[in-house]
Amino acid sequence: MFRVNHITLPSSRLYSTSSSGKSSLKLVAELRKLTEVSITKAREALSASNNDINAALEWLQKDIAVSGARRAEKVQNRTAREGLIGVSVLSNGTNGQNTTGHGGVRAAMIELNCETDFVARNELFGRLVADIAHTAAFMAEPDESAPTCFALISPDRLQDAPLLSSTGETPKVTVSEAIRDVIAKVGEKVSLQRIVSIARTPIPPNQPSLGHRLESFTHGGVGMPSQ
């Protein structure tokens, strides 16, 4: 014979994500999609912010800034020999109406280094390369008196510049902050090694025999055609 005893659970035992502070899988997944942090870090952020996504995002931003700076200092003496070359062409000189190209030219090529080939093939690292190259191209300034079309840019000059996303998103961090955040996420040294840019003003219409034409090519791309 079986006997069933009915009991009443206290309200504190109810499974409620808001009352218990326990983050749901849905919230964890949503936060990870927005930030690409680990499951553990997402749960920690949600727990610290009472499962409020916006508050969790602010918590993560502060946490990444602190942990990124700490990790960057820890890995600064390591050797970073892997990485990617990124190319961004904002204007290639052609105007779509002829083959000569009377339009202006604005482009840049950057080298971003890391420690391992594994991180170099990481999508997060690849997007950072694309965004830094886009930023460098946007900041390129024409110098018609220069002996060559190409100009070397010191990586230090770009560190405090707003990171301009290649997808058109509103800038949220500087280049140095973006590098720091990636260091916090991948755990490796990441350094901006070299930058070269080209910027030329459009050729006047009264000089039909002249024109600008820029082509780019990358070899061995792993994620994007421009890397």
C-alpha positions in Angstrom: 0.0 0.0 0.0 1.2 3.5 -0.8 0.3 6.6 1.1 0.7 10.1 -0.3 1.3 12.9 2.2 0.5 16.4 0.9 2.7 19.1 2.0 2.9 22.9 1.3 6.2 24.3 0.2 7.1 27.7 1.6 7.1 30.5 -0.9 10.8 30.9 -0.7 11.3 27.5 -2.3 9.5 28.5 -5.6 11.7 28.4 -8.6 11.6 32.1 -9.6 14.6 33.6 -11.4 13.7 37.0 -10.1 13.3 36.1 -6.4 16.1 33.6 -6.1 18.6 35.5 -8.2 19.3 32.3 -10.2 19.9 33.3 -13.9 17.9 31.4 -16.5 19.5 29.7 -19.5 17.6 32.2 -21.7 19.2 35.2 -20.0 22.6 33.6 -20.0 22.3 32.9 -23.7 21.1 36.4 -24.5 24.0 38.0 -22.5 26.5 35.8 -24.2 25.2 36.7 -27.6 25.6 40.4 -26.8 29.0 40.1 -25.3 30.6 36.7 -26.2 31.7 36.2 -22.6 31.9 32.7 -21.1 28.9 31.0 -19.5 30.5 31.4 -16.0 31.1 35.1 -16.5 27.6 35.6 -17.9 26.0 33.9 -14.8 28.2 36.0 -12.5 27.2 39.2 -14.2 23.5 38.3 -14.0 23.7 37.2 -10.4 25.4 40.5 -9.5 22.7 42.5 -11.3 19.6 40.6 -10.2 19.1 39.3 -13.7 18.8 42.7 -15.3 20.4 42.5 -18.7 21.3 46.2 -19.0 22.8 46.2 -15.5 24.7 43.0 -16.4 26.1 44.7 -19.5 27.4 47.6 -17.3 28.8 45.1 -14.8 30.6 43.2 -17.6 32.0 46.4 -19.1 33.6 47.4 -15.8 34.8 43.9 -15.1 36.4 43.5 -18.6 38.1 46.9 -18.2 39.6 45.8 -14.9 40.5 42.2 -15.9 41.7 43.4 -19.3 44.1 45.9 -17.9 45.4 43.4 -15.4 45.8 40.7 -18.1 47.4 43.1 -20.5 50.0 44.0 -17.9 50.6 40.3 -17.2 51.2 39.4 -20.9 53.0 42.5 -22.1 56.4 40.8 -22.1 55.3 37.8 -24.1 56.1 37.4 -27.8 53.3 38.0 -30.3 54.3 36.7 -33.7 51.0 35.4 -35.1 48.1 37.6 -36.3 46.5 39.0 -39.3 46.9 41.7 -42.0 43.7 43.7 -42.5 42.9 45.9 -45.5 40.2 48.5 -45.7 39.4 50.4 -48.9 36.9 53.3 -48.4 37.5 54.7 -51.8 39.4 53.1 -54.7 39.5 56.1 -57.1 36.9 54.8 -59.6 33.6 56.5 -59.9 31.7 53.8 -61.7 31.5 55.8 -65.0 34.9 55.1 -66.6 37.9 53.0 -66.2 40.3 55.8 -65.4 39.0 56.8 -62.0 38.8 60.5 -61.2 37.6 59.9 -57.6 39.6 60.1 -54.5 41.5 57.3 -52.8 41.3 56.4 -49.1 42.5 53.1 -47.7 44.6 51.5 -45.0 46.4 48.3 -44.2 47.2 47.2 -40.6 49.0 44.3 -38.9 47.5 43.1 -35.6 49.6 40.5 -33.7 48.7 37.8 -31.2 50.5 34.8 -29.7 48.9 31.9 -31.4 47.4 31.0 -34.8 44.3 29.8 -32.9 43.5 33.3 -31.7 44.4 34.7 -35.1 41.6 32.6 -36.6 39.2 33.6 -33.9 36.2 35.6 -35.2 36.5 38.1 -32.4 40.1 38.8 -33.3 39.2 39.0 -37.0 36.5 41.6 -36.4 38.9 43.7 -34.4 41.4 43.7 -37.3 38.6 44.8 -39.7 37.5 47.6 -37.4 41.0 48.9 -36.8 41.8 48.9 -40.5 38.5 50.7 -41.1 39.4 53.3 -38.5 42.9 53.8 -40.0 41.5 54.3 -43.5 39.0 56.8 -42.2 41.7 58.8 -40.4 44.0 58.8 -43.5 44.8 62.4 -44.5 45.8 63.4 -48.1 49.4 64.8 -48.5 49.9 65.7 -52.1 53.4 66.9 -51.4 54.6 63.5 -50.1 57.1 61.7 -52.3 55.0 58.5 -52.2 51.3 57.8 -52.0 51.6 55.6 -49.0 52.2 56.9 -45.5 53.3 55.0 -42.4 51.2 55.8 -39.3 52.5 55.2 -35.8 50.3 52.7 -33.9 50.4 55.2 -30.9 48.5 57.7 -33.0 45.5 55.3 -33.3 45.3 54.2 -29.6 43.0 56.9 -28.4 40.9 57.1 -31.6 37.3 55.9 -31.4 37.1 52.4 -32.9 34.9 52.8 -36.1 33.1 49.6 -36.8 33.3 48.3 -40.4 29.6 47.5 -40.0 28.6 51.1 -39.3 27.8 50.7 -35.6 28.2 53.7 -33.2 31.7 53.9 -31.7 31.6 52.7 -28.1 35.3 52.3 -27.2 38.7 53.5 -28.4 41.2 51.3 -30.3 43.3 50.7 -27.2 40.2 49.8 -25.1 39.0 47.4 -27.8 42.4 45.7 -27.8 42.3 45.5 -24.0 38.9 43.9 -24.1 40.0 41.3 -26.6 43.0 40.5 -24.4 40.6 40.0 -21.5 38.6 37.5 -23.6 41.3 35.5 -25.4 44.0 35.6 -22.7 46.8 36.4 -25.1 48.9 39.4 -25.9 47.4 41.5 -28.7 49.4 44.4 -30.2 48.9 46.7 -33.1 52.2 46.4 -34.9 52.1 48.4 -38.2 49.8 50.7 -40.1 50.1 52.1 -43.6 47.5 54.4 -45.3 46.9 56.0 -48.6 44.8 59.1 -49.2 44.5 61.2 -52.4 42.1 63.9 -53.4 40.0 63.4 -56.5 41.5 64.4 -59.9 40.0 67.6 -61.3 37.7 67.0 -64.3 39.9 69.2 -66.5 42.7 66.5 -66.4 41.0 63.6 -68.2 44.4 61.9 -68.9 45.0 61.4 -65.2 43.3 59.3 -62.6 43.5 57.2 -59.4 43.0 53.4 -59.3 43.6 51.3 -56.2 43.4 47.5 -56.0 44.0 45.4 -53.0 44.9 41.7 -52.6 45.4 39.5 -49.6 46.9 36.0 -49.6 45.9 33.2 -47.3 42.7 34.7 -45.8 41.1 32.8 -43.0 37.9 34.6 -42.2 37.3 37.6 -44.4 38.5 38.3 -48.0 40.2 41.5 -46.8 42.5 39.6 -44.3 
